[in-house]
Amino acid sequence: MSTPRQAPYVPTTWALGGRPKTGVDVPVTAVFLALFIIGAVVHMTIFQKNNRQGHKFIFSVLLFGFCMARITTTTLRIASTCLPHNIRLAIAAQILVAAGILLIFIINLIFTQRIIRSQHPQIGWHRALTAFFLALYVLIGINLAIIITVTVQSFYTLDRNIRRIDRDLQLYVSTFFTLASFLPLPLLLISHLLPRRSPIDSFGHGTHGAKTLILLAGTLLACLGAAYRCGTAYLDPVPMSRPLPDYFHKACFYVFNFGLEVLIVFLYAFTRIDRRFWIPNGAKGPGSYSSTQVPATKRTVGQEKADSMYDGDGLRGEGDEVSRPAMPDVEQAKEKQMDLGRDSGVGSGRRTWEAEAEERERETVRLPGVGQAK
């Protein structure tokens, strides 16, 4: 294969997945594109539904963002497959394949930190461990910038020394990402083996063991893909003049990249991590996770009005006084006169107002002319 004179240059060695073919890569990538679209819809629906109930879980948005990144990646891969001479599309697709999974790594590390703080509040909330996780997130961002730079540069130079340096940096970044994906496993193991000095600071819904198993499953899937990519990268480059190695087969590319990522996306959706790994807003320090177990939900105006009028036994008016139906004027006058009579000590021999009122009431209901009918 002749090397073009103008950059970017076509690679001369095999990479994971081999040379894209329209008849194979386009339909397979389209299937994963559809799956990531479904995943994006599911996680955004979960976030919107929770948000309307006053339950905010930012990781649903991060998983939605991951799915959107993978939608872009699969779209670019289809475009670069249909346009094989457009090297820039291939560069963009390759960068996104390597960069998108970092969101999953960060989510797993944050969940690990929450479990450690739950099991060992004094250790988990210590400044040293908090600084360790923050430094890890910063290093992930720095390594992302490194991998983007060296990947683009390797397509725009023919200098062997520069390409060697680029390859060394790519191996370093790949190793770092593999360690970052693997790190939750030993941290969870140590956290479970250490004796607890205080009760578990529970958070979210579900048992503590279920949270750990879900996180272990997601971590193992992410680590498997990162380890495979890292291991194959350390092997000696194979020129395209030779057959494609089996460990670079297309099936390996789709299984250890998009396949494992789809499993993680739907695993976290079906196990409802938005309920299990939720912590109260503003949680800070030992004991803050269990301060509020169930997030408050927003109530409608009608519900709040009904709650303000109901005391469990009956409806209330203002001032928490039980309201009674309005009494007719005659009845109110009768009650008032009876109260006055009792207060003034009027004897029972006197003709009370009540007797006079009853007589007047009988006269009003008597039909006219009844007395002259005799």
Secondary structure as a PSIPRED ss2 file (coil, helix, strand):
# PSIPRED VFORMAT (PSIPRED V4.0)

   1 M C   1.000  0.000  0.000
   2 S C   1.000  0.000  0.000
   3 T C   1.000  0.000  0.000
   4 P C   1.000  0.000  0.000
   5 R C   1.000  0.000  0.000
   6 Q C   1.000  0.000  0.000
   7 A C   1.000  0.000  0.000
   8 P C   1.000  0.000  0.000
   9 Y C   1.000  0.000  0.000
  10 V C   1.000  0.000  0.000
  11 P C   1.000  0.000  0.000
  12 T C   1.000  0.000  0.000
  13 T E   0.000  0.000  1.000
  14 W C   1.000  0.000  0.000
  15 A C   1.000  0.000  0.000
  16 L C   1.000  0.000  0.000
  17 G C   1.000  0.000  0.000
  18 G C   1.000  0.000  0.000
  19 R C   1.000  0.000  0.000
  20 P C   1.000  0.000  0.000
  21 K C   1.000  0.000  0.000
  22 T H   0.000  1.000  0.000
  23 G H   0.000  1.000  0.000
  24 V H   0.000  1.000  0.000
  25 D H   0.000  1.000  0.000
  26 V H   0.000  1.000  0.000
  27 P H   0.000  1.000  0.000
  28 V H   0.000  1.000  0.000
  29 T H   0.000  1.000  0.000
  30 A H   0.000  1.000  0.000
  31 V H   0.000  1.000  0.000
  32 F H   0.000  1.000  0.000
  33 L H   0.000  1.000  0.000
  34 A H   0.000  1.000  0.000
  35 L H   0.000  1.000  0.000
  36 F H   0.000  1.000  0.000
  37 I H   0.000  1.000  0.000
  38 I H   0.000  1.000  0.000
  39 G H   0.000  1.000  0.000
  40 A H   0.000  1.000  0.000
  41 V H   0.000  1.000  0.000
  42 V H   0.000  1.000  0.000
  43 H H   0.000  1.000  0.000
  44 M H   0.000  1.000  0.000
  45 T H   0.000  1.000  0.000
  46 I H   0.000  1.000  0.000
  47 F H   0.000  1.000  0.000
  48 Q H   0.000  1.000  0.000
  49 K H   0.000  1.000  0.000
  50 N H   0.000  1.000  0.000
  51 N H   0.000  1.000  0.000
  52 R H   0.000  1.000  0.000
  53 Q C   1.000  0.000  0.000
  54 G C   1.000  0.000  0.000
  55 H C   1.000  0.000  0.000
  56 K C   1.000  0.000  0.000
  57 F C   1.000  0.000  0.000
  58 I H   0.000  1.000  0.000
  59 F H   0.000  1.000  0.000
  60 S H   0.000  1.000  0.000
  61 V H   0.000  1.000  0.000
  62 L H   0.000  1.000  0.000
  63 L H   0.000  1.000  0.000
  64 F H   0.000  1.000  0.000
  65 G H   0.000  1.000  0.000
  66 F H   0.000  1.000  0.000
  67 C H   0.000  1.000  0.000
  68 M H   0.000  1.000  0.000
  69 A H   0.000  1.000  0.000
  70 R H   0.000  1.000  0.000
  71 I H   0.000  1.000  0.000
  72 T H   0.000  1.000  0.000
  73 T H   0.000  1.000  0.000
  74 T H   0.000  1.000  0.000
  75 T H   0.000  1.000  0.000
  76 L H   0.000  1.000  0.000
  77 R H   0.000  1.000  0.000
  78 I H   0.000  1.000  0.000
  79 A H   0.000  1.000  0.000
  80 S H   0.000  1.000  0.000
  81 T H   0.000  1.000  0.000
  82 C H   0.000  1.000  0.000
  83 L C   1.000  0.000  0.000
  84 P C   1.000  0.000  0.000
  85 H C   1.000  0.000  0.000
  86 N C   1.000  0.000  0.000
  87 I H   0.000  1.000  0.000
  88 R H   0.000  1.000  0.000
  89 L H   0.000  1.000  0.000
  90 A H   0.000  1.000  0.000
  91 I H   0.000  1.000  0.000
  92 A H   0.000  1.000  0.000
  93 A H   0.000  1.000  0.000
  94 Q H   0.000  1.000  0.000
  95 I H   0.000  1.000  0.000
  96 L H   0.000  1.000  0.000
  97 V H   0.000  1.000  0.000
  98 A H   0.000  1.000  0.000
  99 A H   0.000  1.000  0.000
 100 G C   1.000  0.000  0.000
 101 I C   1.000  0.000  0.000
 102 L H   0.000  1.000  0.000
 103 L H   0.000  1.000  0.000
 104 I H   0.000  1.000  0.000
 105 F H   0.000  1.000  0.000
 106 I H   0.000  1.000  0.000
 107 I H   0.000  1.000  0.000
 108 N H   0.000  1.000  0.000
 109 L H   0.000  1.000  0.000
 110 I H   0.000  1.000  0.000
 111 F H   0.000  1.000  0.000
 112 T H   0.000  1.000  0.000
 113 Q H   0.000  1.000  0.000
 114 R H   0.000  1.000  0.000
 115 I H   0.000  1.000  0.000
 116 I H   0.000  1.000  0.000
 117 R H   0.000  1.000  0.000
 118 S H   0.000  1.000  0.000
 119 Q H   0.000  1.000  0.000
 120 H C   1.000  0.000  0.000
 121 P H   0.000  1.000  0.000
 122 Q H   0.000  1.000  0.000
 123 I H   0.000  1.000  0.000
 124 G H   0.000  1.000  0.000
 125 W C   1.000  0.000  0.000
 126 H C   1.000  0.000  0.000
 127 R H   0.000  1.000  0.000
 128 A H   0.000  1.000  0.000
 129 L H   0.000  1.000  0.000
 130 T H   0.000  1.000  0.000
 131 A H   0.000  1.000  0.000
 132 F H   0.000  1.000  0.000
 133 F H   0.000  1.000  0.000
 134 L H   0.000  1.000  0.000
 135 A H   0.000  1.000  0.000
 136 L H   0.000  1.000  0.000
 137 Y H   0.000  1.000  0.000
 138 V H   0.000  1.000  0.000
 139 L H   0.000  1.000  0.000
 140 I H   0.000  1.000  0.000
 141 G H   0.000  1.000  0.000
 142 I H   0.000  1.000  0.000
 143 N H   0.000  1.000  0.000
 144 L H   0.000  1.000  0.000
 145 A H   0.000  1.000  0.000
 146 I H   0.000  1.000  0.000
 147 I H   0.000  1.000  0.000
 148 I H   0.000  1.000  0.000
 149 T H   0.000  1.000  0.000
 150 V H   0.000  1.000  0.000
 151 T H   0.000  1.000  0.000
 152 V H   0.000  1.000  0.000
 153 Q H   0.000  1.000  0.000
 154 S H   0.000  1.000  0.000
 155 F H   0.000  1.000  0.000
 156 Y C   1.000  0.000  0.000
 157 T C   1.000  0.000  0.000
 158 L C   1.000  0.000  0.000
 159 D C   1.000  0.000  0.000
 160 R H   0.000  1.000  0.000
 161 N H   0.000  1.000  0.000
 162 I H   0.000  1.000  0.000
 163 R H   0.000  1.000  0.000
 164 R H   0.000  1.000  0.000
 165 I H   0.000  1.000  0.000
 166 D H   0.000  1.000  0.000
 167 R H   0.000  1.000  0.000
 168 D H   0.000  1.000  0.000
 169 L H   0.000  1.000  0.000
 170 Q H   0.000  1.000  0.000
 171 L H   0.000  1.000  0.000
 172 Y H   0.000  1.000  0.000
 173 V H   0.000  1.000  0.000
 174 S H   0.000  1.000  0.000
 175 T H   0.000  1.000  0.000
 176 F H   0.000  1.000  0.000
 177 F H   0.000  1.000  0.000
 178 T H   0.000  1.000  0.000
 179 L H   0.000  1.000  0.000
 180 A H   0.000  1.000  0.000
 181 S H   0.000  1.000  0.000
 182 F H   0.000  1.000  0.000
 183 L C   1.000  0.000  0.000
 184 P H   0.000  1.000  0.000
 185 L H   0.000  1.000  0.000
 186 P H   0.000  1.000  0.000
 187 L H   0.000  1.000  0.000
 188 L H   0.000  1.000  0.000
 189 L H   0.000  1.000  0.000
 190 I H   0.000  1.000  0.000
 191 S H   0.000  1.000  0.000
 192 H H   0.000  1.000  0.000
 193 L H   0.000  1.000  0.000
 194 L C   1.000  0.000  0.000
 195 P C   1.000  0.000  0.000
 196 R C   1.000  0.000  0.000
 197 R C   1.000  0.000  0.000
 198 S C   1.000  0.000  0.000
 199 P C   1.000  0.000  0.000
 200 I C   1.000  0.000  0.000
 201 D C   1.000  0.000  0.000
 202 S C   1.000  0.000  0.000
 203 F C   1.000  0.000  0.000
 204 G C   1.000  0.000  0.000
 205 H C   1.000  0.000  0.000
 206 G C   1.000  0.000  0.000
 207 T C   1.000  0.000  0.000
 208 H H   0.000  1.000  0.000
 209 G H   0.000  1.000  0.000
 210 A H   0.000  1.000  0.000
 211 K H   0.000  1.000  0.000
 212 T H   0.000  1.000  0.000
 213 L H   0.000  1.000  0.000
 214 I H   0.000  1.000  0.000
 215 L H   0.000  1.000  0.000
 216 L H   0.000  1.000  0.000
 217 A H   0.000  1.000  0.000
 218 G H   0.000  1.000  0.000
 219 T H   0.000  1.000  0.000
 220 L H   0.000  1.000  0.000
 221 L H   0.000  1.000  0.000
 222 A H   0.000  1.000  0.000
 223 C H   0.000  1.000  0.000
 224 L H   0.000  1.000  0.000
 225 G H   0.000  1.000  0.000
 226 A H   0.000  1.000  0.000
 227 A H   0.000  1.000  0.000
 228 Y H   0.000  1.000  0.000
 229 R H   0.000  1.000  0.000
 230 C H   0.000  1.000  0.000
 231 G H   0.000  1.000  0.000
 232 T H   0.000  1.000  0.000
 233 A H   0.000  1.000  0.000
 234 Y H   0.000  1.000  0.000
 235 L C   1.000  0.000  0.000
 236 D C   1.000  0.000  0.000
 237 P C   1.000  0.000  0.000
 238 V C   1.000  0.000  0.000
 239 P E   0.000  0.000  1.000
 240 M C   1.000  0.000  0.000
 241 S C   1.000  0.000  0.000
 242 R C   1.000  0.000  0.000
 243 P C   1.000  0.000  0.000
 244 L C   1.000  0.000  0.000
 245 P C   1.000  0.000  0.000
 246 D H   0.000  1.000  0.000
 247 Y H   0.000  1.000  0.000
 248 F H   0.000  1.000  0.000
 249 H C   1.000  0.000  0.000
 250 K H   0.000  1.000  0.000
 251 A H   0.000  1.000  0.000
 252 C H   0.000  1.000  0.000
 253 F H   0.000  1.000  0.000
 254 Y H   0.000  1.000  0.000
 255 V H   0.000  1.000  0.000
 256 F H   0.000  1.000  0.000
 257 N H   0.000  1.000  0.000
 258 F H   0.000  1.000  0.000
 259 G H   0.000  1.000  0.000
 260 L H   0.000  1.000  0.000
 261 E H   0.000  1.000  0.000
 262 V H   0.000  1.000  0.000
 263 L H   0.000  1.000  0.000
 264 I H   0.000  1.000  0.000
 265 V H   0.000  1.000  0.000
 266 F H   0.000  1.000  0.000
 267 L H   0.000  1.000  0.000
 268 Y H   0.000  1.000  0.000
 269 A H   0.000  1.000  0.000
 270 F H   0.000  1.000  0.000
 271 T C   1.000  0.000  0.000
 272 R C   1.000  0.000  0.000
 273 I H   0.000  1.000  0.000
 274 D H   0.000  1.000  0.000
 275 R H   0.000  1.000  0.000
 276 R H   0.000  1.000  0.000
 277 F C   1.000  0.000  0.000
 278 W C   1.000  0.000  0.000
 279 I C   1.000  0.000  0.000
 280 P C   1.000  0.000  0.000
 281 N C   1.000  0.000  0.000
 282 G C   1.000  0.000  0.000
 283 A C   1.000  0.000  0.000
 284 K C   1.000  0.000  0.000
 285 G C   1.000  0.000  0.000
 286 P C   1.000  0.000  0.000
 287 G C   1.000  0.000  0.000
 288 S C   1.000  0.000  0.000
 289 Y H   0.000  1.000  0.000
 290 S H   0.000  1.000  0.000
 291 S H   0.000  1.000  0.000
 292 T C   1.000  0.000  0.000
 293 Q C   1.000  0.000  0.000
 294 V C   1.000  0.000  0.000
 295 P C   1.000  0.000  0.000
 296 A C   1.000  0.000  0.000
 297 T C   1.000  0.000  0.000
 298 K C   1.000  0.000  0.000
 299 R C   1.000  0.000  0.000
 300 T C   1.000  0.000  0.000
 301 V H   0.000  1.000  0.000
 302 G H   0.000  1.000  0.000
 303 Q H   0.000  1.000  0.000
 304 E H   0.000  1.000  0.000
 305 K H   0.000  1.000  0.000
 306 A H   0.000  1.000  0.000
 307 D H   0.000  1.000  0.000
 308 S H   0.000  1.000  0.000
 309 M H   0.000  1.000  0.000
 310 Y E   0.000  0.000  1.000
 311 D C   1.000  0.000  0.000
 312 G C   1.000  0.000  0.000
 313 D C   1.000  0.000  0.000
 314 G C   1.000  0.000  0.000
 315 L E   0.000  0.000  1.000
 316 R E   0.000  0.000  1.000
 317 G C   1.000  0.000  0.000
 318 E H   0.000  1.000  0.000
 319 G H   0.000  1.000  0.000
 320 D H   0.000  1.000  0.000
 321 E C   1.000  0.000  0.000
 322 V E   0.000  0.000  1.000
 323 S C   1.000  0.000  0.000
 324 R C   1.000  0.000  0.000
 325 P C   1.000  0.000  0.000
 326 A C   1.000  0.000  0.000
 327 M C   1.000  0.000  0.000
 328 P C   1.000  0.000  0.000
 329 D H   0.000  1.000  0.000
 330 V H   0.000  1.000  0.000
 331 E H   0.000  1.000  0.000
 332 Q H   0.000  1.000  0.000
 333 A H   0.000  1.000  0.000
 334 K H   0.000  1.000  0.000
 335 E H   0.000  1.000  0.000
 336 K H   0.000  1.000  0.000
 337 Q H   0.000  1.000  0.000
 338 M H   0.000  1.000  0.000
 339 D H   0.000  1.000  0.000
 340 L H   0.000  1.000  0.000
 341 G H   0.000  1.000  0.000
 342 R H   0.000  1.000  0.000
 343 D H   0.000  1.000  0.000
 344 S H   0.000  1.000  0.000
 345 G C   1.000  0.000  0.000
 346 V C   1.000  0.000  0.000
 347 G C   1.000  0.000  0.000
 348 S C   1.000  0.000  0.000
 349 G C   1.000  0.000  0.000
 350 R C   1.000  0.000  0.000
 351 R C   1.000  0.000  0.000
 352 T C   1.000  0.000  0.000
 353 W H   0.000  1.000  0.000
 354 E H   0.000  1.000  0.000
 355 A H   0.000  1.000  0.000
 356 E H   0.000  1.000  0.000
 357 A H   0.000  1.000  0.000
 358 E H   0.000  1.000  0.000
 359 E H   0.000  1.000  0.000
 360 R H   0.000  1.000  0.000
 361 E H   0.000  1.000  0.000
 362 R H   0.000  1.000  0.000
 363 E H   0.000  1.000  0.000
 364 T H   0.000  1.000  0.000
 365 V H   0.000  1.000  0.000
 366 R C   1.000  0.000  0.000
 367 L C   1.000  0.000  0.000
 368 P C   1.000  0.000  0.000
 369 G C   1.000  0.000  0.000
 370 V H   0.000  1.000  0.000
 371 G H   0.000  1.000  0.000
 372 Q H   0.000  1.000  0.000
 373 A C   1.000  0.000  0.000
 374 K C   1.000  0.000  0.000
